[in-house]
Amino acid sequence: MSRKKRKHSQFAQDDAVDQTDSTHNSGIASTLAHIHAQPHRKPEAETSDHDDWTVIGKGGKKRKTNNYPALVYADLHKQQSIIKINDLQALVLYCIAHGTGPQWVSVRHHYGVQKAVVLFVPGLERGMFDGSIALESLANAEQDTALGGESLPPAKEGGPQLVSSHVAVQEENPMINTSTASPDDYMPVRLAPAMLPDPLKPLSDCFDHLWPVKSPGDDKFSKVFSPLHAMLNSPIPKSQEQKDADKGRKGAKPVNNQRWENKRTPITSFLLSKDELRESDYILHPALFETESQTAAEKKRREDSKQSPEHGWVDTHVTILEDGNVLAQDIQQGSLSAGRTVLAMDCEMCKTEEDGMALTRISIIGWDGDVIMDELVKPDYPITDYLTPFSGITADKLGPVTTTLADIQKRLLDILTPHTILVGHSLESDLTALKLTHPFIVDTSVLYQHPRGPPLKSSLKWLAQKYLGREIQKGHGTCGHDSVEDGRACLDLVKMKCEKGPEWGNSASSTETIFKRLSRTSKAGSGSVADGGQGKTGAIVDHGCPEKNFGHMATFSIGCNTDAEVVQGVKRAVLGDPDGASISGGGVDFTWARMRELEAMRGWSNNHRYDLIQMNDVSEGNENTEPSPSELAVKVASTVSYIRDVRALLPPCTLLVVYTGTGDPRELARLQQMQRTFKKEYKVKKWDELSVKWTDTEEQAMKQACKKARQGIGFVTIT
């Protein structure tokens, strides 16, 4: 076996490496970097293509020659797989929270990184860089926009053409192969300015490489998990004692709450918003809509879907959401119910010839645990399957029953007032069987997030076992569930959430938010946090009201309405308020921000995907609506300019990470909706009566759509 001579630079040691760095955790790439480091790194513009090490990121500011942090990638160190979002998170934690060193990139003098900023920019795609998604030049795009969106004549032969960066990448370091997967697909792509479309060119001034980043998900079941949770939730290392205790344990492991600090929270803080109700497939109550046009549109949608009063549906007597408010003087101090009437509901269903899933039992439990209602119900149509192993209902039990769905609806309209909050687990199924809508819902399947994040949901049996230490549904698959038992379990889970606080149940036993992790990391020169030292701080900058979710754990949360406001919010978080009124001078140590205008324009956000599904028949393979190349180019250029503005305002020694989260999720959302429709109809209809058909063709198409949706990209640099 022949060996090549090593270069002289590969033998050189970095004369500025601090000896204390050896005490930190470091990965393979970090070790190789110190072994092969060059004594004096050349500026990026002077780095030869033949050099073995590439410094990632463009400085932009005057740097010291020694001890300045830098990201370094070695061509000799080939990656074994594509990097994931938690790898980007690990890089952030390594630089500012003493985390484990990353395996995919080396960080020289990582102790010199002072701050970290992470930008979440959904809507950018890899196809924009390789030419598979057309972006017109800015000059043409602006002219096209000025003409009202009219298409421009094709470019003359020999004129400027859109050149894919795919060509440039293959010339320098071939990696993109759209036909087959290969190890080259995992490698970073050098951003060659001459080969980038005009709207993307400014990115080459901020970053040297584009990194393929895989979103969290499950290819087997064609699921994509939350890229937000993947970045902002950090795993808690287990002690050896905990590992030993978990060995051989079956079922859900009990939650560890030894260090938990309770934060009593009223139940009204956990009411589902309109968007959350819609995302969980609830039929929306008219009081949730603010304008007459929105109300009329929803009314028409319900009529078309046979979910209107003409089809047996009823809405509780709530005119506007403000009807549910309780005067402050009527609320007992420290009350978890906040003066509201809280009722837990659980229903059992069976299959009928005409109505699909029909109500056969309803149980309602009061806040004190007393049974308010427990009734068997006779369906209006003949029963085809009693579902006894799950419902516990038999023909003998329903034989003497005369109570109908209409009778139950009439009683519920008297019980459910504007001050009533309904509690349940996946309550949308129960309310659909009841043909009833109510605006004030607390759903334990949403309240207690699945450990892997949305769209997965934990079962009530698992939640009761984990958080209540209670075994329920022991008759599952034999004699069925007990709806009273299930209702009480839901109620107790909600009470526990109110008692312990919003973060309870959000994978608290195995993960923690990155903000909590930072709060345990002491600032330089302040001493240990355990000894009273000051922990590091963080901020969330997002559209809407970020303090409701992860912003609750951040030191500061800044709500915005536009991407331009997001840039200003990042400036506040990083540099502090000029007068120090809210955020003191020097800003926070970690900032996470999201830009949403490109995502909204392309129809990637949840609301836009919902509208798309409602407008298009799921049985048809209609292509997703996409803005024209000129419109897309203008919006991409605007988004890129905001990224560049953030890059420009950052102080020296700041780690900047930009990630897109996912690829295009719209086709996957359409196919998932189609699959849900098929499964729902298949239970109650014959094959030739189904509105959609689900075969292996659709199954394979969904797997491909999931694969595409998990193909994100990212950029990293140190200022």
N, C-alpha and C positions, 0 to 999 in steps of 0.2 A: 504493500500500500504506500503510494507516494505521498509525501507531505510538502506543503508549500511553506516557504519561509514566512515567518511572522514579520509584520512591519515594526519598525523601531518604535513608532508611537504606541504600539500595543504593549511594549514592555514598560513604558513610562508610567510613573505613579503621579497621581494628582497631589502636587506639593502643598496644596491648600486644604486638603481634607482634614477636618477637625477630628482629633482622636476620639472625642466623646461620641461621635456618630456611631461608633461600633457598639455602643450600649443600646442603640435603638433596634427595634425589629426591622429586618430588611429582607427583601425577597431575592430570588436568583438574579433578576435583572439588575438590582441595586448592587449586588456583590460583583457581578461582571463589570458594571460601570466603573467601580473603583479599581478593579484590576487592570482594565484596558483604557482608563481615562487618559486623555491627552494633557500634557502639562499646561498648555495655554490654548484654550479653545478659540478657534477662529470665528469671526462673525459669520452668521448664516450665509450672507451673500458670498463669502469667500470659501465656504466649505466645498470641497471637491466631491464629485460624485463617487470617487473611489475611496473616500474615507469610510472607515468601518462604523463610525458612530455619528449619528445625526442628532443635533440639538433641536428639540421641538419647541416651536413658539418663537415669535418675533418680539424682541425686547421693546423697541420703540422709545425707550428712555435710556439715559446714560447709565451704564452698569459698571460696577467694580469688577476688576479682573479676577479677584480671589473671593472665595466664600459666597458667591452669588448663586442663589438657587436656580436650577435649570432642569428641564425634563429632557431625558436622553433616551433615544431608541437605538438599539443595535441590530443591524442587518444580520449579524451572526447569530443572534438569538431569535430563532423562529418560533412563532406562537403555535400552540397546539390546537387552539380553538378561538372562535370569535370572542371578543370581550363583551361583557354584559354590563348592565346599568350598575349592579352592585360593585363591579370593578372600578367604575368611576367614583362611586361612593367611597370605596376603600382608598383610592388615591387622595380624596379630600381628607379622610380621617388620618391617613399617614402623615399628611403635611401639617395638620393643625391640631390633631388630637392623639398623637402617639399611637396611631394604629399600626397594623401589620403592613410591611412594605409590599407594594404591588408587584405582580409577576410579569406584567406585560410592558412595563416602562420603568426606567430608572429615574430617580430624583436625586440629583446632586445637591448636597447641602440643604436637605429638605427642612432642617431646623430654621433656615432663614426665611421660609414662607410665613408671612405675617397675617394674611387674610385669605379667604377663599370665597369665590362667587360662582354660583351654579345657575345657569340660564336654561330653562325648559322652553323649547321653541318647537312645539308640534306644528306640522305642516310642511317643513323642509323635508325633501326626500333625496335619496341617493340618485334617483333618475334625473334630477335637475342638473347634476354634475356630470353624468355620463351621456347626456343628450337624449335619453329615452323619454323625458318629459320636456317638451319644447318651451323655451323661454326666448322671446324676441329680444333684440337689442333694445336698450332704453330709448334710443331716439325713435325707433319704429313704434315702440309701445306707447310713448307719449303722444306721437302723432295719431296712432290708432285710437287712443283714448279721446283725444281732442275731436276726432271724427265721429264720436258717438259709438265706438266699438265696431265700426265697419272694418272688414278685413282688408289688408293691404295687398297690392299685387305682388306676385312672387318675385323674389330677387332675380336679377339678371344673371345669366351665366358668367362666371368669372368674378362676380361681385362677392362681397363679404357673406360668408355662410356661418351658421351656428356650428361650431366644432366641438365635438364631445370631448370632455376631459378623459374619457375612456381611452382615446387614442394616445394622449400624452402619458397616461399612467402606464399603458402597455409598453411605450417606448422606454420609460425610465425604470419601472419596476412592475412588470406585468402582474396584475392581480385580479382584475374583474373578468370573470368568465360567466356570461349570462346563461350559457347552455348547460354547463356542468359545474358542480361544486368541487372545489379543490382547496388545499391549504393556502394558496395564494389569496383566497377570498378573505382570509382573516387579517391580512397585512394592511397597514395604513396606506392611504393614497396621498401622494404628494400633490399639493394644490399648485398647478402650473398656471399662472395668471393668463398667459397667452391663449390657453385652451379652455378657459372658463367662459360661460355666457356673461354678458355685461352685468346683469343684476347680481351675480355672485363674485365678481372680481374683487370687491373690497375685502372679502373674507381671506384672500391670500395675503393681505397686508396684516391680518391679525393672527392667522394660524398657518402652519406649514403643512399640516396633514389633515386629511379626513379619515376618521376611524369608523369602520363598520361596528355598530353596537347592537347586540341582540336584546330585544325586549323580553321581560319575563312572561312566561306562558306555559301552556301544556299542549304539545303537538298532537298527543293521542286523542284528546277531547276537543281540539281546535279552540282553545281558549287563550286569550291575551290578558295578562294581569296588569294591574295598575303600575305604570312607570313612575308615578308620583310616590307611591308607597315604597317602591324599590329604591328610590333615592333617599327618602326622608325617614325610613324605618331602618334601624341598625340592629343587627343581632347582638344579644348579650352573651358573652362567653360563659360557658358552664364550668363550675368547679368539678374536680374529680369525684367528690361526694355526690353531686347531683347526677353525674353520668352513671355512677354505680347504682344509685337509687332508681334510675329510669330503666335499668336492665330488667327485662322480663315483665315489665308492667304492661298490661293490656288496657285498651280503651284510652279515653282522654286522660291526660295527666293532670292532676290537680294544680290549680294556679298557685304560684308562690307569692304571697302577699305580705311577707315579713317586713319588707321595707316600704310598703305602700302607705302613702299619706292621703287620708280621705279628704275629699273636697265636695261637700254637699252641694248638689245641683238640682234645681226644680225640674220637674218632668217636662215643663214647657220648652226647655232647652233642647229636647230630643225629638220634638215634633218634626215629621218629614216635610220638607219643602215641596213645592209643586214639581220641581225638576226631579227630586228624589222619588216622589210618588210615581211620576211618569216613567222613570227609568226602571222602577220595580213593577211596571205593568198594572198599576192601579187605574181604575176608571176615575177620572177627576171630577170632583164636585164643582158645580157652577161658581161657588163663592171663591174659588181659587183664582179666577180670572178677573183682571183689573179693568179691562175695557169691554165695551159692548161687542166690538168686532171679534175679540178673542172668544168671548162667550158664544157668539153666534157660530163661529168656526167649529168650536168643540161640540156644540149642539148638533150641527150637521154631521160631524164625524161619528157621533154616537148613534144618530139615526141610520146612517149608512151601515154601521156595525151591529145594528139591532140591539143597542144598549140604551135605548131611550124609554121614557115613560110609556110610549105606545107598545113597547115590547115587555112591559112588566117591571121596569126598573123604577126605583124611587130614590129621591135625594132627601137627606135630612133637612130640617127646617133651620137652615143657616143662610142668611142673606148675604152678609159680608164677613170676612175673617175677624173684623173688629168686634163682632157680636160675642166672640169667645173670651174677650178680655174681662178680667175681674178687677174691681177697684182695689187699690193698695190697702185700704183700711179693712177690707174684707178678707185679706190673706193673713193667716196666722204666721208670726215671725218664725222663720226656719222651716216652714211647711214644704215638704217635697212635692205635694200635689198642687201647690200654688193656687189653692182655692178652687181647683177644677174637680169635676167628678171623673174618676178614672175607672174604667171597666175593661177587664180582660175578656176576650172572646175567642172561642175555638169551635169549629164546626166539623161535622162528618158528612161525607157525601157518598152517593152511589151513582151508577150509570143508568140512564133512561133512554128510551127509543128516540125521543125528539129533542130533549133539552141538554143532552150531553151529561155533564156532572150536575146532579141535583142534590139539594139539601135534604138530609135525613135526621140530623140532630144539631142543636145549637145549645151552647153552654156559655153563660155570662157570669163572671166572678167580680165582686166588688173589691175596692181597695183594701178592705179589712179581711178579705178572703172568703166572705160569705157568698153563697150561690144566689145570684139574682134571678137567673133563668136557666132551666135545663129541660128542654122540650124535644120530643121526637116529632118529625115532620113527614107528612105523606106527600111524596112528589105528585105532580099533576099528570105525569105520563107513566106508562108501565115501566117497571124496573127490569133491566137486562142483566145487571150484575150488582149485587149488594156490597161487593168489596169487603166482605166480612173480615178477612185477615187484617185489614187496616182500620176499617170503620167500626167493627164490632156489631154492625147492624145485621139482623136476620129478618126473614119473612115473618116469623112468629112475633118478633118485637113490633113490627110495623102493622101487623094485622088489625089490631083494634084502634089504631091512631086515626083521628079525623082532622087534626090540625094541618092547615095548608101553609104554603109559603106566603100567601097574601095575609093570613092571620098573623104570622110572625112579623112581617113588614109593618103591619099596623101597630103592633105593640112596640116595635123598635123605634118608630117615629115618635112615640110618646116618651120612650126612655132616653133616646139620644138627643140631648139639647145642645145649644151652642156652647155650653160649658163642659160638654162631655168629651173626654179623650179616650179613644179606643186603643187597646193594647192587644197585640197578637204576634204570632210568628208566621211570616209570609201571609199576612192578612189579606192580600189581594185575592187569593183563592177563595177564602171564606166570604168576602164581600161580593165576589162574582157569583157564588152560589146563592147568596141572599138577594142578588140583584139590587144592591144598595150602595150608595156613595156617602162618604162623610169626610170633611176636610181635615179633621184633627186625628192623626194616626201616629202611633209609636210602634215600630216594627222591630222585634228583637233580632230578626235575621239581618237587619241593616245596622242596628245598634251595636251588636257584637260582630265585628268584622271577621271574616275568614282569615286564618293565618297567612294565606297567600294573596289576600286582597281581593277586591271586586274583579270579575262578576261572580266569583264563587261565594256560596253562603253555607254557613254551618247549620247542621240539623239541630232541632230543639233538644233531642235526646243527648247529643254531644255537649251542648251548652249546659244543660242541667247537670250532667255528670262532671264537667270540668269546673264550673263556677259554683254550683249549689251542692256538689257532692251527693247528688240525688239520682237514683235510678228510676226512669220513667219509661213508659211504652214497653213494658216487659211482655205484653201480649202481642207485640208487633209480629205479624205473619201468622198468628194463630187465632186468638180471640179478639184482636183489634186494640185500638187506642181508647183511652178514657179522656174525653174532651174536657172534663172538669179538672182532671189531673194536669193536662197540658196547659189549660188556662191559668192555673195557679203557678205552674212553673214559669210561664211568661211574666206573670205579675211579679214574682219574686226576683226574676232577672232584672226587671225594670227598677224595682226598689233598690237592688244592689247597685245598679248603675248610678242611680240618683244619690245614693249614700256615698259612694266611693269617688265619683267624678267622671267627666267625659272621657278620660283616657283609659278608664278601666275596661278591660275586655278587648282592647285593640292590640292583641298579641302581646300583652304586657308581660306575660311570663317568659317569653323567649326573645322578644325584641323591645327596643325602646326607640324613641324618636332621636334623630341626630342632634336635636337641640338639647335633649337631656344628657346625651353622651358628652356634648361640649361643656355643659354646665359642671360636669365632674372633672373637666380638664382645667388645671390652673393656668392663669395668665402668667407670662414671663415675669419673674421677679416678685410675684405676689404670695409665694408660698403655697403649700398644699391646701386644696379646698377643704379637706377634712380638718385642717388646723385653722380654718377661718380665712383661707386665701380666697381670692376672687376667681370665679370660674369664667370660662369664655362665653360669649354672648352670640345670639343669632337672630336673624330677621327673615320674615316671609314677605314678599312683595307680589301681589296677585290681583287679578280682576275680582271684583265683587267684595265679599267680606271674608278674608282669609282667616280671621280670628276664630271662625266656627270650627275648623278642622285642625290641621297641624299648626296653624297660627296661634292656637291656644297655648302651645308649649314653647313657642318662640318668645324671645325677650321683647321683640317688637313685631307687629303685623301692620302692613301698610296696604290699604285697599285702593284699587285703581279702576278707571273706566276705559282707558286706552293704553296702547303699547308705549306711547310717548310718556304717559304718566308713570308707567313701569320703569322707564329709564330714570326719571327723576326720583322715583322711590328708591331705586338701587343707589343713586347718588346720596340720598339722605342716609340710607342704611350704612353705606361704606364709609362715608366721610363725616357723618353726623350733621345735625342741624346747625346752621351758621350761628344761631343764638344759643344753641344747646338746650332749647326749650323742652324737647322730648328725647331726642337721641344726642347724647353728649358728644363733644368733639373727639374725633378718632374713630367714631362709628363702631360697628359690631365686627366680630371676628369671622362670622359666616353669614352669607346672604343667599337665599334661594328665591328666584323670581321666575315668573312665567309670562310669556308673550302669547296672545291668543288671537290676534287679528287674522293672521294667515290661516290658522286652523279653522276659524269661523268662516272665512271666505271660501275655503275648499270643502266645507260641510263635514269637517271631521269631529266637531264637538258633539256631545250627546244630543243636544236639542236639534242640531241640524240633521244628525243621523235619524232621529225620530221622525222629523218632518219628511225626510227622504223616503223612509219606509212607508209612511202613511200615504204619500202621494203616488208611489209606484206599486203596482200589483206585484206581490212577492213571487207569484208564479211566473212572471215574465223576467227574462234576463236583461232587463233594461240597464244600460250603462249608467254609471253614476254621473251626475251632473258635475261638470268641471268648468271653471272660468276659462275664457279664451286665453291663448298664449300671451297676448298683449296685457290683459288684465292681471294675469298671474305674474307676469314679469314686473309690473309696477308694484304689486303688493310684496313680492319677494325682495325687490330692491329696497322697499321701505323697511321691511323686517331686518334685512342685512345692515342697513344704515343704523338701526337701533342697536344691533349687536356691536357694531363698530363704535357707536357712541358710548356704550357701556365699557368697552375695552379702553377707550381713550380717557375715561374719568378715573380709572383704577389707579391707586398708588403703586409704587414699585413693590416687588416681592409679593404680588397677589396672584394666587392660582385662579385661573378662569376656566371653567368647564361649561361647554354648551352641548346639550343633548336634545334630540328630537322625540325621544320616548318610543315612538312606533313608526311603522310605515303606514301606508294607506289602509285604514280599518273599515272602509265603507262596504266593500264587497263582502267581507267577513260578517259585518253586521246584517247585511241583507240576507245572506245564506242562513245565519243563525235564526233570524226571524222566520224564514221559510221553514226551517227544521222544527221550530216551536209550533208553527201552525200545523204542520204535518202530524206531529205527535199528538197534538190536541184533537185533531179531527180523526186520526186513525183509531182512537179509542172508541169512537161512537159512530163512525160512518163506514160504509163499504168502500172498497178500493175505487170503484168507478164513480163514487160520489165525492171523492176528495177534491178540494180546490187546488191542491198542490201535490206533487208526487216527489217522493224522496227515494232515490236509487243510489247505486254505487257511483254513478256519474256526479251527482250532487255532493256526495260524501267526499270524493276526491277533489272536487272543485273547492269545497270548504277547507280542506287541508292545505291546498295551495294558497288560498286566500289568507289563511292563518300564517303560513310561512312568510308571505309578503308583508302582512301586518306587523310581524315581529322584526322586520329589517329596519332598524333605526340607524342613525349616524351620530357622531359626536366630534367635538373639537376640544383640544386642551392646549393651554399655554401658561407661562408664568410671565407677568409683566416686568 
